[in-house]
Amino acid sequence: MDIIKKHISLYNFIQRQLMGNFVHYFVLCFIVISIIAIICSSFEAMASYKYILFGITYLSSFIFLIEYILRLIAAPAEYPNKSANRARWKYLFSFYGFVDFVAILPFILIYLYWDTNVAHIIILPYIFIIFKLIRYSRSFRFIGQVLKAVKDELVTAYTACGIMVCFSAILMYYIERNAQPEAFGNIGDGLWWAIVAFTTVGYGDIYPITPLGKILSSAISMVGIAMIAIPTGIISSSFINLMQKKEKK
C-alpha cells in the first residue's frame, strides 16, 4: 500500500508540475516558436536559414518528447478511476495523446530524413502542434467549453444545413446539366455550388444560367443566410451563459 501511495503521489506531483505556470509558458513558448519555424520554412527567401529552422524544430520536438514522457507517466493522475496501465492507454489514444505523439516525430525521424522528400511527410502531421495551443490557452479551452455545452444543438443545426445543401446540389445538377455540362458535370460540382451559395461566399466559378436555376439559386442564398444564423445564435447564447456563470463564481 505504501508503494502504491508513493506512486500516486509521484503521478500527482508530475501532473501539478505540468500544469504549473513555468512549465505552462515554457512549453507554450516552444509551440509558438515551432509554428513560426514551419511558416518561415515555406519561404524561398529563408532557404539559407534552413539549418537554423531545422535546429529550432529539432529542439522543440525534444522538449515535446520530454513533456510526452512525463504526461505518459502522470496519466494515472489524470484518470484516477482507471488503473495505471489503462490510464496510460487512454491517454495514448486520446486526442491530445495523438497531438503530443505527432509533436515528437521530428526529433525521432527528421534527423535521418532532413534532406529527403520524407521530411515533408514528417513535417505535414507536425502542424497538428497547433492544437497543443488549445491545452495551454485559456481562451481556446473556454471556446471548447462553449462548443461542448451546445454540441447536440449544433449537430441538429448542421444536420439540417447538410440536408438542405445535398437537396439543392442534386436539384441544381439536374436543372443545369444540359445547359452547361462543363460546369455541372456531376453532382459533386452541384455540391460545390450549393456550399458556395449556401454560405453566401459567391466565388463565381460555377453559377446557374437557366431561369429555373437562377430562381433556385436565389432561394438557396436566402435560406442559407437564415440557416447559417442558427448555429451562430446557438454558440453566442452558450458563450454568454458561460460568461455569466464565470462572473458569478
Backbone as JSON, one array per atom type, in Angstrom:
{
  "sequence": "MDIIKKHISLYNFIQRQLMGNFVHYFVLCFIVISIIAIICSSFEAMASYKYILFGITYLSSFIFLIEYILRLIAAPAEYPNKSANRARWKYLFSFYGFVDFVAILPFILIYLYWDTNVAHIIILPYIFIIFKLIRYSRSFRFIGQVLKAVKDELVTAYTACGIMVCFSAILMYYIERNAQPEAFGNIGDGLWWAIVAFTTVGYGDIYPITPLGKILSSAISMVGIAMIAIPTGIISSSFINLMQKKEKK",
  "N": [[0.83, -1.21, 0.0], [1.98, 1.22, 0.74], [3.8, 1.61, -1.31], [2.09, 1.94, -3.47], [0.8, 4.3, -2.71], [2.97, 6.04, -2.78], [3.53, 6.01, -5.5], [1.17, 7.14, -6.51], [1.38, 9.67, -5.38], [3.63, 10.55, -6.73], [2.67, 10.61, -9.39], [0.69, 12.58, -9.14], [2.29, 14.73, -8.38], [3.91, 15.14, -10.66], [1.89, 15.75, -12.48], [0.92, 18.15, -11.39], [3.18, 19.73, -11.7], [3.34, 19.81, -14.49], [1.14, 21.33, -15.02], [1.85, 23.68, -13.91], [2.75, 27.2, -13.8], [5.3, 27.92, -14.83], [6.18, 25.7, -16.43], [3.98, 25.64, -18.08], [4.08, 28.11, -19.59], [6.6, 27.83, -20.63], [6.51, 25.55, -22.34], [4.49, 26.49, -24.0], [5.78, 28.62, -25.23], [7.66, 27.27, -26.85], [5.91, 25.95, -28.54], [4.78, 28.06, -30.02], [7.13, 29.06, -31.2], [7.85, 26.86, -32.78], [5.72, 26.76, -34.61], [6.12, 29.19, -35.94], [8.61, 28.65, -37.08], [7.92, 26.62, -38.9], [6.27, 28.05, -40.64], [8.09, 29.95, -41.64], [9.86, 28.27, -42.99], [8.6, 27.75, -45.35], [9.08, 29.8, -47.09], [11.0, 30.85, -49.84], [13.01, 32.7, -49.56], [14.0, 32.2, -47.08], [15.58, 30.03, -47.33], [18.34, 29.9, -46.95], [18.52, 29.79, -44.25], [17.81, 27.31, -43.45], [19.01, 25.33, -41.88], [19.08, 26.48, -39.39], [16.35, 26.71, -38.89], [15.79, 24.02, -38.93], [17.18, 23.25, -36.62], [15.69, 24.62, -34.66], [13.2, 23.36, -34.91], [13.96, 20.75, -34.27], [14.93, 20.99, -31.63], [12.61, 21.94, -30.34], [10.94, 19.76, -30.72], [12.27, 17.92, -29.16], [11.82, 18.99, -26.6], [9.07, 18.62, -26.53], [9.05, 15.88, -26.53], [10.04, 15.23, -23.97], [7.95, 16.32, -22.47], [5.9, 14.66, -23.37], [6.66, 12.13, -22.39], [6.56, 12.62, -19.62], [3.84, 13.23, -19.32], [2.78, 10.79, -20.02], [3.7, 9.21, -17.92], [2.37, 10.47, -15.81], [-0.28, 9.97, -16.38], [-2.08, 8.29, -14.82], [-2.83, 10.07, -12.78], [-4.4, 11.84, -14.12], [-6.49, 10.3, -14.93], [-7.97, 9.11, -12.55], [-9.8, 7.11, -11.92], [-9.14, 4.85, -13.23], [-6.93, 2.04, -13.74], [-3.3, 2.15, -13.6], [-2.06, 1.31, -16.03], [-4.26, 1.21, -17.79], [-5.0, 3.89, -17.74], [-2.83, 5.09, -18.98], [-2.97, 3.97, -21.53], [-5.39, 5.06, -22.32], [-4.7, 7.76, -22.43], [-2.78, 7.65, -24.49], [-4.33, 7.07, -26.75], [-6.03, 9.17, -26.86], [-7.23, 12.41, -28.01], [-5.41, 14.52, -27.41], [-3.26, 12.94, -26.76], [-2.59, 11.89, -29.25], [-1.89, 14.27, -30.6], [0.3, 15.09, -29.03], [2.02, 12.97, -29.57], [2.49, 13.23, -32.32], [3.9, 15.59, -32.23], [6.43, 14.87, -31.42], [7.61, 13.57, -33.49], [9.48, 14.83, -35.36], [11.88, 14.91, -33.8], [12.46, 12.22, -33.54], [12.57, 11.2, -36.18], [13.25, 13.12, -38.19], [15.94, 13.84, -38.3], [17.15, 11.8, -39.69], [16.02, 11.98, -42.18], [16.21, 14.56, -43.22], [17.12, 15.98, -45.58], [15.61, 14.85, -47.57], [12.68, 13.79, -49.46], [11.02, 12.65, -47.65], [11.04, 14.19, -45.42], [9.1, 16.15, -45.74], [6.8, 14.67, -45.43], [7.01, 14.08, -42.78], [6.94, 16.59, -41.58], [4.4, 17.46, -42.3], [2.25, 16.16, -40.66], [3.18, 17.31, -38.36], [2.21, 19.84, -38.11], [0.02, 19.62, -36.56], [0.65, 20.39, -34.04], [-0.38, 22.82, -33.56], [-2.78, 22.42, -32.34], [-1.98, 21.94, -29.79], [-1.96, 24.35, -28.62], [-4.52, 24.7, -27.71], [-4.67, 23.31, -25.33], [-2.93, 24.79, -23.73], [-3.9, 27.33, -23.73], [-6.11, 29.49, -22.21], [-8.21, 30.82, -23.43], [-8.78, 29.3, -25.73], [-9.54, 26.93, -24.47], [-11.82, 27.79, -23.18], [-13.47, 28.37, -25.36], [-13.74, 25.77, -26.29], [-15.26, 24.68, -24.19], [-17.59, 26.16, -24.54], [-18.51, 25.2, -27.05], [-18.82, 22.51, -26.43], [-20.91, 22.58, -24.6], [-23.14, 23.02, -26.15], [-23.23, 21.04, -28.04], [-25.08, 19.09, -28.96], [-27.19, 20.65, -29.95], [-25.82, 21.99, -31.98], [-25.13, 19.87, -33.66], [-27.68, 19.12, -34.55], [-28.44, 21.48, -35.92], [-26.44, 21.7, -37.93], [-26.86, 19.32, -39.24], [-29.36, 19.75, -40.4], [-28.59, 21.81, -42.12], [-26.82, 20.39, -43.77], [-28.55, 18.55, -45.01], [-30.14, 20.3, -46.49], [-28.23, 21.42, -48.21], [-27.38, 19.16, -49.71], [-29.8, 18.41, -50.96], [-30.28, 20.7, -52.54], [-28.01, 20.66, -54.18], [-28.31, 18.31, -55.7], [-30.73, 18.84, -57.01], [-30.09, 21.2, -58.45], [-28.13, 20.22, -60.13], [-29.54, 18.53, -61.92], [-31.13, 20.45, -63.1], [-29.34, 22.19, -64.42], [-27.49, 20.67, -65.89], [-27.79, 20.07, -68.65], [-27.75, 22.58, -69.83], [-25.22, 23.67, -69.2], [-22.97, 21.58, -69.3], [-20.23, 21.46, -68.76], [-19.81, 22.92, -66.47], [-21.58, 21.87, -64.56], [-20.95, 19.01, -64.34], [-21.28, 16.77, -62.8], [-22.86, 15.54, -59.75], [-21.18, 16.22, -57.73], [-20.03, 18.66, -58.55], [-22.32, 20.17, -58.39], [-22.69, 20.04, -55.66], [-20.52, 21.53, -54.74], [-21.24, 24.05, -55.77], [-23.6, 24.43, -54.27], [-22.67, 24.6, -51.63], [-21.1, 26.91, -51.77], [-23.07, 28.79, -52.5], [-24.84, 28.47, -50.38], [-23.43, 29.32, -48.17], [-23.16, 31.89, -48.86], [-20.83, 32.84, -50.08], [-20.05, 33.1, -52.77], [-18.12, 32.61, -55.07], [-18.18, 32.57, -57.83], [-17.25, 30.85, -59.77], [-18.8, 28.69, -60.53], [-22.07, 28.88, -61.59], [-25.63, 29.19, -61.97], [-27.39, 29.4, -65.15], [-29.8, 29.11, -66.35], [-33.26, 30.11, -66.25], [-34.86, 28.8, -64.27], [-32.86, 27.72, -62.71], [-31.64, 30.05, -61.74], [-33.67, 31.07, -60.15], [-33.84, 29.06, -58.19], [-31.25, 29.32, -57.15], [-31.35, 31.87, -56.02], [-33.24, 31.44, -54.0], [-31.91, 29.54, -52.44], [-29.72, 31.02, -51.54], [-30.99, 32.92, -49.91], [-32.18, 31.26, -47.99], [-29.87, 30.15, -47.0], [-28.64, 32.27, -45.61], [-30.37, 32.5, -43.43], [-30.14, 29.93, -42.28], [-27.41, 29.69, -41.62], [-27.31, 31.54, -39.63], [-28.45, 30.25, -37.48], [-26.71, 28.25, -36.08], [-24.82, 30.17, -35.34], [-26.25, 31.83, -33.57], [-26.78, 29.93, -31.58], [-24.2, 29.31, -30.59], [-23.41, 31.86, -29.72], [-25.29, 32.32, -27.68], [-24.62, 30.27, -25.86], [-22.03, 31.08, -25.23], [-22.47, 33.52, -23.91], [-23.96, 32.6, -21.69], [-22.07, 30.95, -20.35], [-20.14, 32.86, -19.75], [-21.56, 34.47, -17.96], [-21.99, 32.63, -15.88], [-19.34, 32.24, -15.13], [-18.65, 34.78, -14.19], [-20.34, 34.95, -11.95], [-19.24, 32.98, -10.32]],
  "CA": [[0.0, 0.0, 0.0], [2.86, 2.39, 0.8], [4.38, 1.79, -2.65], [1.02, 2.49, -4.32], [0.61, 5.7, -2.32], [4.12, 6.8, -3.28], [3.36, 6.16, -6.94], [0.1, 8.11, -6.72], [1.94, 10.98, -5.05], [4.52, 10.91, -7.83], [1.83, 10.97, -10.54], [0.06, 13.87, -8.85], [3.34, 15.75, -8.38], [4.26, 15.41, -12.06], [0.75, 16.41, -13.09], [0.89, 19.53, -10.91], [4.29, 20.45, -12.33], [2.99, 20.03, -15.88], [0.13, 22.39, -15.06], [2.41, 24.87, -13.28], [2.9, 28.36, -14.68], [6.58, 27.92, -15.54], [6.11, 24.69, -17.5], [2.9, 26.07, -18.97], [4.56, 29.14, -20.52], [7.81, 27.32, -21.28], [6.07, 24.72, -23.47], [3.74, 27.37, -24.91], [6.78, 29.37, -26.0], [8.21, 26.4, -27.89], [4.86, 25.69, -29.51], [4.71, 29.23, -30.89], [8.38, 29.1, -31.97], [7.78, 25.8, -33.79], [4.78, 27.18, -35.66], [6.8, 30.24, -36.71], [9.66, 28.0, -37.87], [7.27, 25.93, -40.01], [5.83, 29.09, -41.58], [9.28, 30.53, -42.28], [10.49, 27.28, -43.87], [7.87, 27.7, -46.63], [9.53, 30.92, -47.91], [12.27, 30.6, -50.53], [13.99, 33.64, -49.03], [14.54, 31.65, -45.83], [16.28, 28.78, -47.63], [19.69, 29.95, -46.38], [18.42, 29.58, -42.81], [17.1, 26.05, -43.25], [19.61, 24.56, -40.78], [18.62, 27.12, -38.15], [14.96, 26.29, -38.72], [15.86, 22.61, -38.56], [17.59, 23.19, -35.22], [14.56, 25.05, -33.84], [12.22, 22.27, -34.95], [14.52, 19.59, -33.58], [14.95, 21.3, -30.2], [11.23, 21.99, -29.87], [10.43, 18.39, -30.67], [12.89, 17.29, -27.99], [11.07, 19.48, -25.44], [7.77, 17.95, -26.56], [9.29, 14.48, -26.16], [10.1, 15.19, -22.51], [6.59, 16.54, -21.99], [5.12, 13.45, -23.7], [7.03, 11.06, -21.43], [6.03, 13.0, -18.31], [2.38, 13.08, -19.35], [2.51, 9.35, -20.03], [3.92, 8.74, -16.55], [1.38, 11.07, -14.92], [-1.63, 9.69, -16.85], [-2.98, 7.82, -13.75], [-3.36, 11.19, -12.01], [-5.42, 12.49, -14.94], [-7.63, 9.37, -14.96], [-7.84, 8.41, -11.26], [-10.73, 5.99, -11.81], [-8.62, 3.72, -14.01], [-5.62, 1.54, -13.31], [-2.19, 2.9, -14.2], [-1.87, 0.92, -17.43], [-5.43, 1.64, -18.56], [-4.94, 5.34, -17.84], [-1.8, 5.43, -19.98], [-3.51, 3.62, -22.84], [-6.42, 6.05, -22.63], [-4.01, 8.98, -22.84], [-2.13, 7.42, -25.77], [-5.31, 7.06, -27.84], [-6.87, 10.35, -26.77], [-6.9, 13.43, -29.0], [-4.16, 15.18, -27.01], [-2.19, 11.94, -26.87], [-2.19, 11.86, -30.66], [-1.21, 15.53, -30.9], [1.61, 15.05, -28.37], [2.87, 12.0, -30.28], [2.89, 13.85, -33.59], [4.86, 16.66, -31.94], [7.78, 14.33, -31.17], [8.1, 12.89, -34.69], [10.74, 15.38, -35.9], [13.04, 14.52, -33.01], [12.73, 10.8, -33.76], [12.76, 10.81, -37.57], [13.66, 14.12, -39.18], [17.4, 13.87, -38.41], [17.53, 10.8, -40.68], [15.42, 12.24, -43.5], [16.06, 16.01, -43.35], [17.32, 16.45, -46.95], [14.88, 13.97, -48.49], [11.25, 14.11, -49.58], [10.33, 12.12, -46.47], [10.95, 15.28, -44.43], [7.8, 16.83, -45.91], [5.78, 13.78, -44.86], [7.14, 14.18, -41.32], [6.52, 17.94, -41.17], [2.96, 17.65, -42.54], [1.46, 15.95, -39.44], [3.74, 18.13, -37.27], [1.42, 21.06, -37.96], [-1.01, 19.37, -35.54], [1.03, 21.0, -32.77], [-1.23, 23.99, -33.37], [-3.83, 22.03, -31.39], [-1.44, 21.99, -28.43], [-2.31, 25.66, -28.08], [-5.81, 24.6, -27.03], [-4.4, 22.87, -23.96], [-2.17, 25.8, -22.99], [-4.54, 28.64, -23.85], [-7.39, 29.56, -21.52], [-9.23, 31.27, -24.38], [-9.17, 28.16, -26.54], [-10.26, 25.99, -23.6], [-13.15, 28.35, -22.95], [-14.23, 28.14, -26.6], [-14.07, 24.35, -26.29], [-16.36, 24.51, -23.25], [-18.78, 26.73, -25.17], [-18.98, 24.27, -28.09], [-19.24, 21.27, -25.78], [-22.18, 22.8, -23.92], [-24.25, 23.05, -27.12], [-22.87, 20.15, -29.14], [-26.28, 18.46, -29.51], [-27.9, 21.65, -30.75], [-25.04, 22.25, -33.19], [-25.29, 18.7, -34.53], [-29.01, 19.25, -35.16], [-28.43, 22.6, -36.86], [-25.61, 21.39, -39.09], [-27.51, 18.24, -39.97], [-30.37, 20.41, -41.22], [-27.85, 22.51, -43.19], [-26.3, 19.37, -44.69], [-29.67, 18.03, -45.8], [-30.52, 21.35, -47.43], [-27.17, 21.55, -49.21], [-27.43, 17.98, -50.59], [-31.02, 18.52, -51.77], [-30.07, 21.77, -53.52], [-26.98, 20.24, -55.13], [-28.88, 17.33, -56.62], [-31.75, 19.52, -57.82], [-29.43, 22.12, -59.38], [-27.41, 19.42, -61.15], [-30.49, 18.1, -62.95], [-31.64, 21.64, -63.79], [-28.3, 22.88, -65.19], [-26.52, 19.8, -66.57], [-27.92, 20.17, -70.11], [-27.41, 23.94, -70.26], [-23.77, 23.86, -69.06], [-22.4, 20.31, -68.81], [-18.85, 21.63, -68.31], [-19.84, 23.46, -65.11], [-22.3, 20.91, -63.72], [-20.68, 17.71, -64.94], [-21.74, 15.73, -61.89], [-23.48, 16.07, -58.53], [-20.1, 16.82, -56.94], [-19.98, 20.07, -58.93], [-23.51, 20.78, -57.81], [-22.46, 20.16, -54.21], [-19.62, 22.68, -54.55], [-22.04, 25.26, -55.95], [-24.54, 24.56, -53.16], [-21.94, 25.06, -50.45], [-20.72, 28.32, -52.01], [-24.28, 29.6, -52.46], [-25.45, 28.36, -49.06], [-22.65, 30.15, -47.25], [-23.17, 33.23, -49.47], [-19.47, 33.26, -50.42], [-20.17, 33.59, -54.13], [-16.86, 32.66, -55.81], [-18.48, 32.89, -59.22], [-16.68, 29.89, -60.72], [-19.94, 27.9, -61.01], [-23.33, 29.57, -61.3], [-26.69, 28.78, -62.91], [-27.7, 30.33, -66.24], [-31.19, 28.92, -66.74], [-34.19, 30.86, -65.38], [-35.23, 27.99, -63.1], [-31.67, 27.61, -61.88], [-31.45, 31.33, -61.06], [-34.68, 31.16, -59.09], [-33.41, 28.16, -57.11], [-30.06, 29.89, -56.54], [-31.78, 32.99, -55.17], [-33.9, 30.88, -52.82], [-30.88, 28.89, -51.62], [-28.92, 32.07, -50.9], [-31.79, 33.5, -48.84], [-32.29, 30.25, -46.94], [-28.53, 29.98, -46.42], [-28.42, 33.33, -44.62], [-31.13, 32.16, -42.23], [-29.65, 28.69, -41.68], [-26.1, 29.95, -41.02], [-27.53, 32.32, -38.41], [-28.91, 29.38, -36.39], [-25.58, 27.86, -35.22], [-24.19, 31.38, -34.79], [-27.03, 32.2, -32.4], [-26.59, 28.9, -30.54], [-22.87, 29.5, -30.0], [-23.42, 33.14, -29.0], [-26.06, 32.14, -26.45], [-23.81, 29.46, -24.95], [-20.9, 31.91, -24.81], [-22.97, 34.48, -22.91], [-24.33, 31.86, -20.48], [-20.86, 30.54, -19.63], [-19.52, 34.06, -19.22], [-22.32, 34.86, -16.79], [-21.67, 31.68, -14.8], [-17.97, 32.5, -14.71], [-18.67, 36.01, -13.4], [-20.98, 34.65, -10.68], [-18.28, 32.24, -9.5]],
  "C": [[0.86, 1.26, 0.0], [3.45, 2.69, -0.58], [3.35, 2.42, -3.59], [0.81, 3.96, -4.02], [1.74, 6.58, -2.83], [3.98, 7.04, -4.78], [2.29, 7.19, -7.25], [0.59, 9.52, -6.44], [2.85, 11.46, -6.16], [3.72, 11.35, -9.05], [1.22, 12.36, -10.34], [1.08, 15.01, -8.88], [3.71, 16.14, -9.81], [3.14, 16.16, -12.75], [0.67, 17.88, -12.67], [1.99, 20.36, -11.55], [3.99, 20.77, -13.79], [1.98, 21.17, -16.03], [0.62, 23.68, -14.43], [2.67, 25.97, -14.28], [4.19, 28.33, -15.49], [6.56, 26.95, -16.71], [5.09, 25.09, -18.54], [3.43, 27.05, -20.02], [5.82, 28.69, -21.26], [7.44, 26.49, -22.51], [5.32, 25.56, -24.48], [4.67, 28.17, -25.79], [7.34, 28.53, -27.13], [7.18, 26.03, -28.94], [4.79, 26.83, -30.53], [5.96, 29.31, -31.78], [8.36, 28.06, -33.08], [6.87, 26.18, -34.94], [5.41, 28.25, -36.55], [7.87, 29.64, -37.6], [9.07, 27.27, -39.08], [6.82, 26.93, -41.07], [7.02, 29.65, -42.35], [9.91, 29.56, -43.27], [9.8, 27.19, -45.22], [8.3, 28.83, -47.57], [10.89, 30.59, -48.54], [13.37, 31.5, -49.99], [14.65, 33.14, -47.75], [15.33, 30.37, -46.06], [17.69, 28.74, -47.03], [19.7, 29.71, -44.87], [17.8, 28.22, -42.48], [17.69, 25.24, -42.1], [19.26, 25.17, -39.42], [17.19, 26.7, -37.85], [14.89, 24.81, -38.34], [16.22, 22.46, -37.08], [16.45, 23.58, -34.28], [13.52, 23.94, -33.76], [12.68, 21.07, -34.13], [14.51, 19.81, -32.06], [13.53, 21.33, -29.63], [10.65, 20.6, -29.74], [11.02, 17.62, -29.5], [12.17, 17.71, -26.69], [9.71, 18.78, -25.37], [7.9, 16.47, -26.2], [9.34, 14.32, -24.65], [8.7, 15.36, -21.92], [5.73, 15.3, -22.22], [5.39, 12.33, -22.71], [6.45, 11.36, -20.06], [4.51, 12.85, -18.26], [1.98, 11.61, -19.36], [2.67, 8.76, -18.64], [2.8, 9.21, -15.63], [-0.06, 10.79, -15.34], [-2.55, 9.15, -15.76], [-3.55, 8.94, -12.89], [-4.47, 11.91, -12.78], [-6.68, 11.63, -15.03], [-7.6, 8.53, -13.68], [-8.75, 7.2, -11.11], [-10.27, 4.75, -12.56], [-7.28, 3.27, -13.44], [-4.54, 2.28, -14.08], [-2.03, 2.59, -15.69], [-3.03, 1.37, -18.31], [-5.43, 3.16, -18.76], [-3.95, 5.77, -18.91], [-2.29, 5.09, -21.39], [-4.58, 4.62, -23.28], [-5.79, 7.36, -23.08], [-3.4, 8.8, -24.23], [-3.1, 7.54, -26.94], [-6.3, 8.21, -27.74], [-6.44, 11.36, -27.83], [-5.57, 14.1, -28.67], [-2.99, 14.2, -27.04], [-1.67, 11.84, -28.28], [-1.4, 13.1, -31.03], [0.19, 15.54, -30.29], [2.56, 14.08, -29.06], [3.38, 12.58, -31.59], [3.98, 14.9, -33.37], [6.28, 16.15, -31.74], [8.37, 13.66, -32.41], [9.38, 13.49, -35.26], [11.97, 14.96, -35.12], [13.44, 13.07, -33.3], [13.17, 10.52, -35.19], [13.46, 11.83, -38.46], [15.19, 14.2, -39.34], [17.87, 12.9, -39.5], [17.08, 11.17, -42.08], [15.34, 13.73, -43.82], [16.15, 16.48, -44.8], [16.63, 15.56, -47.98], [13.41, 14.39, -48.54], [10.45, 13.6, -48.39], [10.15, 13.2, -45.42], [9.61, 16.0, -44.52], [6.67, 15.99, -45.33], [5.81, 13.86, -43.34], [6.61, 15.52, -40.84], [5.02, 18.13, -41.3], [2.12, 17.35, -41.3], [1.95, 16.8, -38.27], [2.94, 19.41, -37.06], [0.29, 20.87, -36.95], [-0.62, 19.96, -34.19], [0.25, 22.29, -32.51], [-2.31, 23.68, -32.33], [-3.31, 21.95, -29.96], [-1.74, 23.33, -27.78], [-3.62, 25.61, -27.31], [-5.6, 24.22, -25.57], [-3.78, 23.98, -23.13], [-2.78, 27.2, -23.07], [-5.91, 28.6, -23.17], [-8.52, 29.95, -22.48], [-9.73, 30.11, -25.23], [-9.96, 27.14, -25.71], [-11.68, 26.49, -23.34], [-14.05, 28.15, -24.17], [-14.65, 26.68, -26.69], [-15.23, 24.05, -25.35], [-17.67, 25.03, -23.83], [-19.37, 25.76, -26.19], [-19.49, 22.97, -27.48], [-20.6, 21.4, -25.14], [-23.37, 22.74, -24.88], [-23.98, 22.1, -28.29], [-24.08, 19.48, -29.77], [-27.06, 19.42, -30.4], [-27.16, 21.95, -32.05], [-25.14, 21.09, -34.18], [-26.62, 18.77, -35.26], [-29.02, 20.33, -36.24], [-27.63, 22.28, -38.11], [-26.14, 20.21, -39.89], [-28.57, 18.8, -40.91], [-29.71, 21.15, -42.39], [-27.35, 21.52, -44.24], [-27.38, 18.8, -45.59], [-30.07, 19.03, -46.87], [-29.51, 21.5, -48.55], [-27.22, 20.39, -50.21], [-28.65, 18.03, -51.5], [-30.83, 19.56, -52.87], [-29.07, 21.37, -54.59], [-27.53, 19.28, -56.16], [-29.89, 17.99, -57.56], [-31.1, 20.43, -58.86], [-28.69, 21.36, -60.47], [-28.35, 19.02, -62.27], [-31.09, 19.28, -63.71], [-30.62, 22.18, -64.78], [-27.43, 21.97, -66.06], [-26.61, 19.87, -68.09], [-27.51, 21.54, -70.63], [-25.91, 24.2, -70.21], [-23.14, 22.6, -68.46], [-20.97, 20.43, -68.31], [-18.8, 22.16, -66.87], [-20.5, 22.5, -64.14], [-22.17, 19.52, -64.35], [-21.15, 16.56, -64.09], [-22.34, 16.38, -60.65], [-22.43, 16.69, -57.61], [-19.93, 18.29, -57.25], [-21.17, 20.83, -58.37], [-23.36, 20.99, -56.31], [-21.55, 21.34, -53.91], [-20.39, 23.99, -54.72], [-22.97, 25.49, -54.76], [-23.86, 25.09, -51.9], [-21.58, 26.53, -50.58], [-21.94, 29.22, -51.91], [-24.88, 29.62, -51.06], [-24.74, 29.23, -48.05], [-22.52, 31.58, -47.74], [-21.77, 33.75, -49.76], [-19.44, 33.83, -51.84], [-18.86, 33.72, -54.88], [-17.07, 32.99, -57.28], [-17.89, 31.94, -60.23], [-17.76, 28.98, -61.3], [-21.21, 28.64, -60.62], [-24.37, 29.16, -62.35], [-26.95, 29.84, -63.96], [-29.14, 30.18, -66.72], [-32.1, 29.7, -65.8], [-34.56, 30.09, -64.11], [-34.05, 27.85, -62.13], [-31.4, 28.9, -61.1], [-32.45, 31.51, -59.92], [-34.28, 30.3, -57.9], [-32.2, 28.74, -56.39], [-30.4, 31.04, -55.6], [-32.4, 32.48, -53.88], [-32.88, 30.26, -51.87], [-30.05, 29.93, -50.88], [-29.68, 32.69, -49.73], [-31.94, 32.53, -47.66], [-30.95, 30.07, -46.23], [-28.24, 31.02, -45.36], [-29.12, 33.0, -43.31], [-30.55, 30.94, -41.52], [-28.3, 28.89, -41.01], [-26.25, 30.72, -39.72], [-27.92, 31.45, -37.22], [-27.74, 28.92, -35.51], [-24.85, 29.05, -34.62], [-24.91, 31.83, -33.53], [-26.86, 31.22, -31.25], [-25.27, 29.1, -29.83], [-22.82, 30.79, -29.19], [-24.15, 33.02, -27.67], [-25.27, 31.34, -25.41], [-22.64, 30.26, -24.4], [-21.32, 32.88, -23.71], [-23.31, 33.77, -21.6], [-23.11, 31.46, -19.67], [-20.13, 31.74, -19.04], [-20.23, 34.54, -17.96], [-22.06, 33.95, -15.6], [-20.27, 31.92, -14.24], [-17.89, 33.75, -13.85], [-19.29, 35.79, -12.02], [-20.04, 33.91, -9.75], [-17.17, 33.14, -8.97]]
}
